Amino acid sequence: MSYLTWMWIGCIVYSTVWGVGLFRAYDDFNLTFLDECVSLFIGFSAIIIGYLAWNTYNAIKNTLKSDFAQVKQKL
């Protein structure tokens, strides 16, 4: 699947988690559960984004091959 597909899946899952947490928070009159759900989701998303960034870095490195060292020195 493409990154765009994963982004949409992430948006849908985040919206679902937030919605369920909000309705539960309304029942309990307490936003702690919603805060915990969103915090866990953001932590999990950070791991996925790191993984995708690492794969992107490696793809660029493999595409450039010998030119990668020259580009890296210019940065």
N, CA, C and O atoms as a Maestro MAE file, in Angstrom:
{
 s_m_m2io_version
 :::
 2.0.0
}

f_m_ct {
 s_m_title
 :::
 protein
 m_atom[300] {
  # First column is atom index #
  i_m_mmod_type
  r_m_x_coord
  r_m_y_coord
  r_m_z_coord
  i_m_residue_number
  s_m_chain_name
  s_m_pdb_residue_name
  s_m_pdb_atom_name
  i_m_atomic_number
  :::
  1 25 0.836 -1.180 0.000 1 A "MET " " N  " 7
  2 3 0.000 0.000 0.000 1 A "MET " " CA " 6
  3 2 0.882 1.246 0.000 1 A "MET " " C  " 6
  4 15 2.014 1.222 0.485 1 A "MET " " O  " 8
  5 25 0.359 2.308 -0.538 2 A "SER " " N  " 7
  6 3 1.128 3.544 -0.604 2 A "SER " " CA " 6
  7 2 1.055 4.287 0.730 2 A "SER " " C  " 6
  8 15 0.240 3.968 1.596 2 A "SER " " O  " 8
  9 25 1.924 5.279 0.870 3 A "TYR " " N  " 7
  10 3 1.926 6.090 2.090 3 A "TYR " " CA " 6
  11 2 0.610 6.840 2.251 3 A "TYR " " C  " 6
  12 15 0.138 7.035 3.371 3 A "TYR " " O  " 8
  13 25 0.020 7.259 1.141 4 A "LEU " " N  " 7
  14 3 -1.253 7.976 1.197 4 A "LEU " " CA " 6
  15 2 -2.358 7.079 1.753 4 A "LEU " " C  " 6
  16 15 -3.203 7.538 2.521 4 A "LEU " " O  " 8
  17 25 -2.353 5.824 1.375 5 A "THR " " N  " 7
  18 3 -3.331 4.867 1.894 5 A "THR " " CA " 6
  19 2 -3.159 4.703 3.400 5 A "THR " " C  " 6
  20 15 -4.137 4.696 4.148 5 A "THR " " O  " 8
  21 25 -1.900 4.570 3.839 6 A "TRP " " N  " 7
  22 3 -1.635 4.430 5.271 6 A "TRP " " CA " 6
  23 2 -2.036 5.687 6.030 6 A "TRP " " C  " 6
  24 15 -2.494 5.606 7.170 6 A "TRP " " O  " 8
  25 25 -1.862 6.864 5.395 7 A "MET " " N  " 7
  26 3 -2.260 8.108 6.045 7 A "MET " " CA " 6
  27 2 -3.771 8.129 6.277 7 A "MET " " C  " 6
  28 15 -4.230 8.498 7.357 7 A "MET " " O  " 8
  29 25 -4.539 7.734 5.265 8 A "TRP " " N  " 7
  30 3 -5.997 7.720 5.409 8 A "TRP " " CA " 6
  31 2 -6.441 6.696 6.439 8 A "TRP " " C  " 6
  32 15 -7.361 6.954 7.214 8 A "TRP " " O  " 8
  33 25 -5.797 5.538 6.453 9 A "ILE " " N  " 7
  34 3 -6.125 4.531 7.470 9 A "ILE " " CA " 6
  35 2 -5.846 5.095 8.857 9 A "ILE " " C  " 6
  36 15 -6.638 4.910 9.781 9 A "ILE " " O  " 8
  37 25 -4.714 5.786 8.998 10 A "GLY " " N  " 7
  38 3 -4.371 6.408 10.281 10 A "GLY " " CA " 6
  39 2 -5.381 7.457 10.702 10 A "GLY " " C  " 6
  40 15 -5.742 7.532 11.877 10 A "GLY " " O  " 8
  41 25 -5.843 8.265 9.762 11 A "CYS " " N  " 7
  42 3 -6.851 9.295 10.075 11 A "CYS " " CA " 6
  43 2 -8.155 8.663 10.527 11 A "CYS " " C  " 6
  44 15 -8.780 9.135 11.477 11 A "CYS " " O  " 8
  45 25 -8.567 7.603 9.858 12 A "ILE " " N  " 7
  46 3 -9.816 6.931 10.214 12 A "ILE " " CA " 6
  47 2 -9.710 6.275 11.590 12 A "ILE " " C  " 6
  48 15 -10.628 6.375 12.404 12 A "ILE " " O  " 8
  49 25 -8.591 5.609 11.842 13 A "VAL " " N  " 7
  50 3 -8.400 4.964 13.150 13 A "VAL " " CA " 6
  51 2 -8.337 6.014 14.252 13 A "VAL " " C  " 6
  52 15 -8.942 5.838 15.309 13 A "VAL " " O  " 8
  53 25 -7.606 7.112 14.015 14 A "TYR " " N  " 7
  54 3 -7.509 8.169 15.019 14 A "TYR " " CA " 6
  55 2 -8.886 8.759 15.321 14 A "TYR " " C  " 6
  56 15 -9.236 8.965 16.483 14 A "TYR " " O  " 8
  57 25 -9.654 9.025 14.286 15 A "SER " " N  " 7
  58 3 -10.989 9.585 14.482 15 A "SER " " CA " 6
  59 2 -11.882 8.620 15.266 15 A "SER " " C  " 6
  60 15 -12.662 9.043 16.119 15 A "SER " " O  " 8
  61 25 -11.764 7.342 14.977 16 A "THR " " N  " 7
  62 3 -12.556 6.340 15.679 16 A "THR " " CA " 6
  63 2 -12.163 6.272 17.151 16 A "THR " " C  " 6
  64 15 -13.025 6.266 18.030 16 A "THR " " O  " 8
  65 25 -10.858 6.222 17.415 17 A "VAL " " N  " 7
  66 3 -10.378 6.164 18.803 17 A "VAL " " CA " 6
  67 2 -10.822 7.413 19.556 17 A "VAL " " C  " 6
  68 15 -11.280 7.319 20.695 17 A "VAL " " O  " 8
  69 25 -10.691 8.568 18.939 18 A "TRP " " N  " 7
  70 3 -11.072 9.812 19.588 18 A "TRP " " CA " 6
  71 2 -12.580 9.842 19.842 18 A "TRP " " C  " 6
  72 15 -13.016 10.258 20.915 18 A "TRP " " O  " 8
  73 25 -13.365 9.413 18.879 19 A "GLY " " N  " 7
  74 3 -14.816 9.408 19.043 19 A "GLY " " CA " 6
  75 2 -15.272 8.472 20.146 19 A "GLY " " C  " 6
  76 15 -16.110 8.841 20.969 19 A "GLY " " O  " 8
  77 25 -14.728 7.263 20.171 20 A "VAL " " N  " 7
  78 3 -15.089 6.301 21.226 20 A "VAL " " CA " 6
  79 2 -14.662 6.845 22.582 20 A "VAL " " C  " 6
  80 15 -15.416 6.768 23.552 20 A "VAL " " O  " 8
  81 25 -13.459 7.393 22.648 21 A "GLY " " N  " 7
  82 3 -12.995 7.972 23.911 21 A "GLY " " CA " 6
  83 2 -13.846 9.128 24.372 21 A "GLY " " C  " 6
  84 15 -14.098 9.276 25.568 21 A "GLY " " O  " 8
  85 25 -14.295 9.953 23.441 22 A "LEU " " N  " 7
  86 3 -15.130 11.096 23.795 22 A "LEU " " CA " 6
  87 2 -16.488 10.649 24.326 22 A "LEU " " C  " 6
  88 15 -16.966 11.184 25.326 22 A "LEU " " O  " 8
  89 25 -17.107 9.683 23.673 23 A "PHE " " N  " 7
  90 3 -18.398 9.202 24.159 23 A "PHE " " CA " 6
  91 2 -18.272 8.538 25.527 23 A "PHE " " C  " 6
  92 15 -19.152 8.679 26.376 23 A "PHE " " O  " 8
  93 25 -17.180 7.819 25.735 24 A "ARG " " N  " 7
  94 3 -16.967 7.225 27.063 24 A "ARG " " CA " 6
  95 2 -16.711 8.310 28.104 24 A "ARG " " C  " 6
  96 15 -17.163 8.207 29.245 24 A "ARG " " O  " 8
  97 25 -15.980 9.355 27.699 25 A "ALA " " N  " 7
  98 3 -15.718 10.459 28.617 25 A "ALA " " CA " 6
  99 2 -17.012 11.179 28.988 25 A "ALA " " C  " 6
  100 15 -17.176 11.609 30.129 25 A "ALA " " O  " 8
  101 25 -17.934 11.312 28.030 26 A "TYR " " N  " 7
  102 3 -19.230 11.928 28.327 26 A "TYR " " CA " 6
  103 2 -20.002 11.111 29.354 26 A "TYR " " C  " 6
  104 15 -20.671 11.673 30.221 26 A "TYR " " O  " 8
  105 25 -19.914 9.796 29.261 27 A "ASP " " N  " 7
  106 3 -20.622 8.942 30.215 27 A "ASP " " CA " 6
  107 2 -20.058 9.073 31.629 27 A "ASP " " C  " 6
  108 15 -20.809 9.081 32.604 27 A "ASP " " O  " 8
  109 25 -18.731 9.176 31.734 28 A "ASP " " N  " 7
  110 3 -18.062 9.233 33.038 28 A "ASP " " CA " 6
  111 2 -17.845 10.659 33.545 28 A "ASP " " C  " 6
  112 15 -17.471 10.851 34.702 28 A "ASP " " O  " 8
  113 25 -18.076 11.656 32.697 29 A "PHE " " N  " 7
  114 3 -17.752 13.057 33.012 29 A "PHE " " CA " 6
  115 2 -16.278 13.196 33.400 29 A "PHE " " C  " 6
  116 15 -15.932 13.903 34.346 29 A "PHE " " O  " 8
  117 25 -15.414 12.497 32.639 30 A "ASN " " N  " 7
  118 3 -13.993 12.491 32.931 30 A "ASN " " CA " 6
  119 2 -13.237 12.316 31.610 30 A "ASN " " C  " 6
  120 15 -13.502 11.371 30.867 30 A "ASN " " O  " 8
  121 25 -12.304 13.214 31.318 31 A "LEU " " N  " 7
  122 3 -11.560 13.155 30.063 31 A "LEU " " CA " 6
  123 2 -10.256 12.361 30.168 31 A "LEU " " C  " 6
  124 15 -9.471 12.351 29.220 31 A "LEU " " O  " 8
  125 25 -10.014 11.708 31.281 32 A "THR " " N  " 7
  126 3 -8.776 10.950 31.470 32 A "THR " " CA " 6
  127 2 -8.667 9.807 30.469 32 A "THR " " C  " 6
  128 15 -7.604 9.594 29.886 32 A "THR " " O  " 8
  129 25 -9.748 9.076 30.265 33 A "PHE " " N  " 7
  130 3 -9.715 7.952 29.329 33 A "PHE " " CA " 6
  131 2 -9.405 8.429 27.917 33 A "PHE " " C  " 6
  132 15 -8.616 7.807 27.207 33 A "PHE " " O  " 8
  133 25 -10.027 9.533 27.510 34 A "LEU " " N  " 7
  134 3 -9.769 10.091 26.171 34 A "LEU " " CA " 6
  135 2 -8.315 10.512 26.039 34 A "LEU " " C  " 6
  136 15 -7.691 10.272 25.005 34 A "LEU " " O  " 8
  137 25 -7.770 11.135 27.071 35 A "ASP " " N  " 7
  138 3 -6.371 11.568 27.050 35 A "ASP " " CA " 6
  139 2 -5.434 10.365 26.927 35 A "ASP " " C  " 6
  140 15 -4.455 10.420 26.184 35 A "ASP " " O  " 8
  141 25 -5.723 9.292 27.642 36 A "GLU " " N  " 7
  142 3 -4.886 8.093 27.571 36 A "GLU " " CA " 6
  143 2 -4.951 7.450 26.184 36 A "GLU " " C  " 6
  144 15 -3.926 7.036 25.642 36 A "GLU " " O  " 8
  145 25 -6.156 7.366 25.611 37 A "CYS " " N  " 7
  146 3 -6.306 6.769 24.273 37 A "CYS " " CA " 6
  147 2 -5.527 7.555 23.218 37 A "CYS " " C  " 6
  148 15 -4.803 6.979 22.406 37 A "CYS " " O  " 8
  149 25 -5.685 8.859 23.242 38 A "VAL " " N  " 7
  150 3 -5.014 9.697 22.242 38 A "VAL " " CA " 6
  151 2 -3.500 9.659 22.449 38 A "VAL " " C  " 6
  152 15 -2.752 9.619 21.473 38 A "VAL " " O  " 8
  153 25 -3.040 9.670 23.687 39 A "SER " " N  " 7
  154 3 -1.599 9.608 23.955 39 A "SER " " CA " 6
  155 2 -0.992 8.299 23.456 39 A "SER " " C  " 6
  156 15 0.083 8.296 22.857 39 A "SER " " O  " 8
  157 25 -1.681 7.196 23.703 40 A "LEU " " N  " 7
  158 3 -1.194 5.896 23.216 40 A "LEU " " CA " 6
  159 2 -1.177 5.841 21.690 40 A "LEU " " C  " 6
  160 15 -0.242 5.306 21.095 40 A "LEU " " O  " 8
  161 25 -2.207 6.392 21.063 41 A "PHE " " N  " 7
  162 3 -2.263 6.387 19.605 41 A "PHE " " CA " 6
  163 2 -1.141 7.236 19.004 41 A "PHE " " C  " 6
  164 15 -0.529 6.837 18.014 41 A "PHE " " O  " 8
  165 25 -0.870 8.390 19.589 42 A "ILE " " N  " 7
  166 3 0.209 9.251 19.088 42 A "ILE " " CA " 6
  167 2 1.558 8.572 19.279 42 A "ILE " " C  " 6
  168 15 2.419 8.663 18.404 42 A "ILE " " O  " 8
  169 25 1.757 7.898 20.394 43 A "GLY " " N  " 7
  170 3 3.002 7.155 20.609 43 A "GLY " " CA " 6
  171 2 3.182 6.043 19.591 43 A "GLY " " C  " 6
  172 15 4.276 5.855 19.058 43 A "GLY " " O  " 8
  173 25 2.118 5.308 19.322 44 A "PHE " " N  " 7
  174 3 2.166 4.243 18.325 44 A "PHE " " CA " 6
  175 2 2.410 4.814 16.932 44 A "PHE " " C  " 6
  176 15 3.156 4.236 16.142 44 A "PHE " " O  " 8
  177 25 1.783 5.947 16.634 45 A "SER " " N  " 7
  178 3 1.971 6.594 15.328 45 A "SER " " CA " 6
  179 2 3.404 7.066 15.146 45 A "SER " " C  " 6
  180 15 3.938 7.011 14.039 45 A "SER " " O  " 8
  181 25 4.033 7.529 16.221 46 A "ALA " " N  " 7
  182 3 5.425 7.984 16.134 46 A "ALA " " CA " 6
  183 2 6.347 6.834 15.728 46 A "ALA " " C  " 6
  184 15 7.288 7.030 14.960 46 A "ALA " " O  " 8
  185 25 6.076 5.651 16.241 47 A "ILE " " N  " 7
  186 3 6.879 4.477 15.870 47 A "ILE " " CA " 6
  187 2 6.698 4.165 14.386 47 A "ILE " " C  " 6
  188 15 7.672 3.893 13.684 47 A "ILE " " O  " 8
  189 25 5.470 4.202 13.913 48 A "ILE " " N  " 7
  190 3 5.192 3.923 12.500 48 A "ILE " " CA " 6
  191 2 5.829 4.983 11.599 48 A "ILE " " C  " 6
  192 15 6.412 4.648 10.567 48 A "ILE " " O  " 8
  193 25 5.724 6.245 11.978 49 A "ILE " " N  " 7
  194 3 6.325 7.321 11.182 49 A "ILE " " CA " 6
  195 2 7.843 7.180 11.151 49 A "ILE " " C  " 6
  196 15 8.462 7.410 10.112 49 A "ILE " " O  " 8
  197 25 8.448 6.809 12.269 50 A "GLY " " N  " 7
  198 3 9.896 6.561 12.295 50 A "GLY " " CA " 6
  199 2 10.293 5.429 11.360 50 A "GLY " " C  " 6
  200 15 11.292 5.527 10.649 50 A "GLY " " O  " 8
  201 25 9.518 4.361 11.361 51 A "TYR " " N  " 7
  202 3 9.780 3.233 10.469 51 A "TYR " " CA " 6
  203 2 9.677 3.649 8.997 51 A "TYR " " C  " 6
  204 15 10.531 3.293 8.185 51 A "TYR " " O  " 8
  205 25 8.626 4.406 8.662 52 A "LEU " " N  " 7
  206 3 8.459 4.865 7.281 52 A "LEU " " CA " 6
  207 2 9.566 5.833 6.876 52 A "LEU " " C  " 6
  208 15 10.035 5.801 5.738 52 A "LEU " " O  " 8
  209 25 9.982 6.694 7.802 53 A "ALA " " N  " 7
  210 3 11.072 7.628 7.508 53 A "ALA " " CA " 6
  211 2 12.381 6.878 7.263 53 A "ALA " " C  " 6
  212 15 13.144 7.239 6.367 53 A "ALA " " O  " 8
  213 25 12.642 5.844 8.049 54 A "TRP " " N  " 7
  214 3 13.861 5.051 7.871 54 A "TRP " " CA " 6
  215 2 13.843 4.343 6.505 54 A "TRP " " C  " 6
  216 15 14.865 4.299 5.820 54 A "TRP " " O  " 8
  217 25 12.695 3.795 6.113 55 A "ASN " " N  " 7
  218 3 12.584 3.152 4.800 55 A "ASN " " CA " 6
  219 2 12.765 4.161 3.672 55 A "ASN " " C  " 6
  220 15 13.379 3.849 2.651 55 A "ASN " " O  " 8
  221 25 12.232 5.371 3.851 56 A "THR " " N  " 7
  222 3 12.411 6.418 2.844 56 A "THR " " CA " 6
  223 2 13.879 6.789 2.721 56 A "THR " " C  " 6
  224 15 14.391 6.940 1.612 56 A "THR " " O  " 8
  225 25 14.559 6.935 3.849 57 A "TYR " " N  " 7
  226 3 15.993 7.240 3.860 57 A "TYR " " CA " 6
  227 2 16.782 6.165 3.118 57 A "TYR " " C  " 6
  228 15 17.649 6.477 2.301 57 A "TYR " " O  " 8
  229 25 16.482 4.911 3.400 58 A "ASN " " N  " 7
  230 3 17.196 3.814 2.730 58 A "ASN " " CA " 6
  231 2 16.888 3.757 1.236 58 A "ASN " " C  " 6
  232 15 17.764 3.437 0.432 58 A "ASN " " O  " 8
  233 25 15.654 4.064 0.863 59 A "ALA " " N  " 7
  234 3 15.295 4.070 -0.559 59 A "ALA " " CA " 6
  235 2 16.048 5.159 -1.304 59 A "ALA " " C  " 6
  236 15 16.523 4.938 -2.418 59 A "ALA " " O  " 8
  237 25 16.161 6.332 -0.698 60 A "ILE " " N  " 7
  238 3 16.925 7.421 -1.318 60 A "ILE " " CA " 6
  239 2 18.390 7.048 -1.403 60 A "ILE " " C  " 6
  240 15 19.038 7.296 -2.420 60 A "ILE " " O  " 8
  241 25 18.917 6.455 -0.347 61 A "LYS " " N  " 7
  242 3 20.323 6.039 -0.319 61 A "LYS " " CA " 6
  243 2 20.608 5.002 -1.408 61 A "LYS " " C  " 6
  244 15 21.631 5.086 -2.088 61 A "LYS " " O  " 8
  245 25 19.721 4.037 -1.577 62 A "ASN " " N  " 7
  246 3 19.919 3.003 -2.595 62 A "ASN " " CA " 6
  247 2 19.765 3.556 -4.005 62 A "ASN " " C  " 6
  248 15 20.429 3.092 -4.932 62 A "ASN " " O  " 8
  249 25 18.897 4.540 -4.169 63 A "THR " " N  " 7
  250 3 18.696 5.130 -5.492 63 A "THR " " CA " 6
  251 2 19.901 5.955 -5.911 63 A "THR " " C  " 6
  252 15 20.331 5.896 -7.063 63 A "THR " " O  " 8
  253 25 20.446 6.725 -4.973 64 A "LEU " " N  " 7
  254 3 21.587 7.594 -5.295 64 A "LEU " " CA " 6
  255 2 22.914 6.832 -5.337 64 A "LEU " " C  " 6
  256 15 23.824 7.211 -6.074 64 A "LEU " " O  " 8
  257 25 23.022 5.775 -4.559 65 A "LYS " " N  " 7
  258 3 24.223 4.933 -4.451 65 A "LYS " " CA " 6
  259 2 25.474 5.768 -4.210 65 A "LYS " " C  " 6
  260 15 25.627 6.310 -3.116 65 A "LYS " " O  " 8
  261 25 26.362 5.894 -5.170 66 A "SER " " N  " 7
  262 3 27.633 6.582 -4.942 66 A "SER " " CA " 6
  263 2 27.455 8.086 -4.781 66 A "SER " " C  " 6
  264 15 28.290 8.737 -4.153 66 A "SER " " O  " 8
  265 25 26.395 8.646 -5.329 67 A "ASP " " N  " 7
  266 3 26.158 10.085 -5.202 67 A "ASP " " CA " 6
  267 2 25.664 10.465 -3.808 67 A "ASP " " C  " 6
  268 15 25.653 11.645 -3.456 67 A "ASP " " O  " 8
  269 25 25.257 9.478 -3.012 68 A "PHE " " N  " 7
  270 3 24.698 9.758 -1.690 68 A "PHE " " CA " 6
  271 2 25.726 10.438 -0.783 68 A "PHE " " C  " 6
  272 15 25.381 11.367 -0.052 68 A "PHE " " O  " 8
  273 25 26.965 9.994 -0.820 69 A "ALA " " N  " 7
  274 3 28.009 10.595 0.023 69 A "ALA " " CA " 6
  275 2 28.246 12.056 -0.371 69 A "ALA " " C  " 6
  276 15 28.469 12.901 0.496 69 A "ALA " " O  " 8
  277 25 28.200 12.352 -1.658 70 A "GLN " " N  " 7
  278 3 28.399 13.738 -2.109 70 A "GLN " " CA " 6
  279 2 27.240 14.620 -1.661 70 A "GLN " " C  " 6
  280 15 27.459 15.753 -1.232 70 A "GLN " " O  " 8
  281 25 26.033 14.127 -1.752 71 A "VAL " " N  " 7
  282 3 24.865 14.903 -1.331 71 A "VAL " " CA " 6
  283 2 24.906 15.113 0.172 71 A "VAL " " C  " 6
  284 15 24.592 16.202 0.653 71 A "VAL " " O  " 8
  285 25 25.289 14.083 0.921 72 A "LYS " " N  " 7
  286 3 25.350 14.172 2.376 72 A "LYS " " CA " 6
  287 2 26.406 15.193 2.818 72 A "LYS " " C  " 6
  288 15 26.197 15.900 3.805 72 A "LYS " " O  " 8
  289 25 27.531 15.282 2.108 73 A "GLN " " N  " 7
  290 3 28.584 16.247 2.457 73 A "GLN " " CA " 6
  291 2 28.124 17.669 2.210 73 A "GLN " " C  " 6
  292 15 28.544 18.577 2.927 73 A "GLN " " O  " 8
  293 25 27.273 17.893 1.218 74 A "LYS " " N  " 7
  294 3 26.792 19.244 0.922 74 A "LYS " " CA " 6
  295 2 25.803 19.738 1.968 74 A "LYS " " C  " 6
  296 15 25.622 20.944 2.137 74 A "LYS " " O  " 8
  297 25 25.167 18.811 2.665 75 A "LEU " " N  " 7
  298 3 24.213 19.219 3.691 75 A "LEU " " CA " 6
  299 2 24.962 19.671 4.898 75 A "LEU " " C  " 6
  300 15 24.352 20.061 5.893 75 A "LEU " " O  " 8
  :::
 }
 m_bond[299] {
  # First column is bond index #
  i_m_from
  i_m_to
  i_m_order
  :::
  1 1 2 1
  2 2 3 1
  3 3 4 2
  4 3 5 1
  5 5 6 1
  6 6 7 1
  7 7 8 2
  8 7 9 1
  9 9 10 1
  10 10 11 1
  11 11 12 2
  12 11 13 1
  13 13 14 1
  14 14 15 1
  15 15 16 2
  16 15 17 1
  17 17 18 1
  18 18 19 1
  19 19 20 2
  20 19 21 1
  21 21 22 1
  22 22 23 1
  23 23 24 2
  24 23 25 1
  25 25 26 1
  26 26 27 1
  27 27 28 2
  28 27 29 1
  29 29 30 1
  30 30 31 1
  31 31 32 2
  32 31 33 1
  33 33 34 1
  34 34 35 1
  35 35 36 2
  36 35 37 1
  37 37 38 1
  38 38 39 1
  39 39 40 2
  40 39 41 1
  41 41 42 1
  42 42 43 1
  43 43 44 2
  44 43 45 1
  45 45 46 1
  46 46 47 1
  47 47 48 2
  48 47 49 1
  49 49 50 1
  50 50 51 1
  51 51 52 2
  52 51 53 1
  53 53 54 1
  54 54 55 1
  55 55 56 2
  56 55 57 1
  57 57 58 1
  58 58 59 1
  59 59 60 2
  60 59 61 1
  61 61 62 1
  62 62 63 1
  63 63 64 2
  64 63 65 1
  65 65 66 1
  66 66 67 1
  67 67 68 2
  68 67 69 1
  69 69 70 1
  70 70 71 1
  71 71 72 2
  72 71 73 1
  73 73 74 1
  74 74 75 1
  75 75 76 2
  76 75 77 1
  77 77 78 1
  78 78 79 1
  79 79 80 2
  80 79 81 1
  81 81 82 1
  82 82 83 1
  83 83 84 2
  84 83 85 1
  85 85 86 1
  86 86 87 1
  87 87 88 2
  88 87 89 1
  89 89 90 1
  90 90 91 1
  91 91 92 2
  92 91 93 1
  93 93 94 1
  94 94 95 1
  95 95 96 2
  96 95 97 1
  97 97 98 1
  98 98 99 1
  99 99 100 2
  100 99 101 1
  101 101 102 1
  102 102 103 1
  103 103 104 2
  104 103 105 1
  105 105 106 1
  106 106 107 1
  107 107 108 2
  108 107 109 1
  109 109 110 1
  110 110 111 1
  111 111 112 2
  112 111 113 1
  113 113 114 1
  114 114 115 1
  115 115 116 2
  116 115 117 1
  117 117 118 1
  118 118 119 1
  119 119 120 2
  120 119 121 1
  121 121 122 1
  122 122 123 1
  123 123 124 2
  124 123 125 1
  125 125 126 1
  126 126 127 1
  127 127 128 2
  128 127 129 1
  129 129 130 1
  130 130 131 1
  131 131 132 2
  132 131 133 1
  133 133 134 1
  134 134 135 1
  135 135 136 2
  136 135 137 1
  137 137 138 1
  138 138 139 1
  139 139 140 2
  140 139 141 1
  141 141 142 1
  142 142 143 1
  143 143 144 2
  144 143 145 1
  145 145 146 1
  146 146 147 1
  147 147 148 2
  148 147 149 1
  149 149 150 1
  150 150 151 1
  151 151 152 2
  152 151 153 1
  153 153 154 1
  154 154 155 1
  155 155 156 2
  156 155 157 1
  157 157 158 1
  158 158 159 1
  159 159 160 2
  160 159 161 1
  161 161 162 1
  162 162 163 1
  163 163 164 2
  164 163 165 1
  165 165 166 1
  166 166 167 1
  167 167 168 2
  168 167 169 1
  169 169 170 1
  170 170 171 1
  171 171 172 2
  172 171 173 1
  173 173 174 1
  174 174 175 1
  175 175 176 2
  176 175 177 1
  177 177 178 1
  178 178 179 1
  179 179 180 2
  180 179 181 1
  181 181 182 1
  182 182 183 1
  183 183 184 2
  184 183 185 1
  185 185 186 1
  186 186 187 1
  187 187 188 2
  188 187 189 1
  189 189 190 1
  190 190 191 1
  191 191 192 2
  192 191 193 1
  193 193 194 1
  194 194 195 1
  195 195 196 2
  196 195 197 1
  197 197 198 1
  198 198 199 1
  199 199 200 2
  200 199 201 1
  201 201 202 1
  202 202 203 1
  203 203 204 2
  204 203 205 1
  205 205 206 1
  206 206 207 1
  207 207 208 2
  208 207 209 1
  209 209 210 1
  210 210 211 1
  211 211 212 2
  212 211 213 1
  213 213 214 1
  214 214 215 1
  215 215 216 2
  216 215 217 1
  217 217 218 1
  218 218 219 1
  219 219 220 2
  220 219 221 1
  221 221 222 1
  222 222 223 1
  223 223 224 2
  224 223 225 1
  225 225 226 1
  226 226 227 1
  227 227 228 2
  228 227 229 1
  229 229 230 1
  230 230 231 1
  231 231 232 2
  232 231 233 1
  233 233 234 1
  234 234 235 1
  235 235 236 2
  236 235 237 1
  237 237 238 1
  238 238 239 1
  239 239 240 2
  240 239 241 1
  241 241 242 1
  242 242 243 1
  243 243 244 2
  244 243 245 1
  245 245 246 1
  246 246 247 1
  247 247 248 2
  248 247 249 1
  249 249 250 1
  250 250 251 1
  251 251 252 2
  252 251 253 1
  253 253 254 1
  254 254 255 1
  255 255 256 2
  256 255 257 1
  257 257 258 1
  258 258 259 1
  259 259 260 2
  260 259 261 1
  261 261 262 1
  262 262 263 1
  263 263 264 2
  264 263 265 1
  265 265 266 1
  266 266 267 1
  267 267 268 2
  268 267 269 1
  269 269 270 1
  270 270 271 1
  271 271 272 2
  272 271 273 1
  273 273 274 1
  274 274 275 1
  275 275 276 2
  276 275 277 1
  277 277 278 1
  278 278 279 1
  279 279 280 2
  280 279 281 1
  281 281 282 1
  282 282 283 1
  283 283 284 2
  284 283 285 1
  285 285 286 1
  286 286 287 1
  287 287 288 2
  288 287 289 1
  289 289 290 1
  290 290 291 1
  291 291 292 2
  292 291 293 1
  293 293 294 1
  294 294 295 1
  295 295 296 2
  296 295 297 1
  297 297 298 1
  298 298 299 1
  299 299 300 2
  :::
 }
}
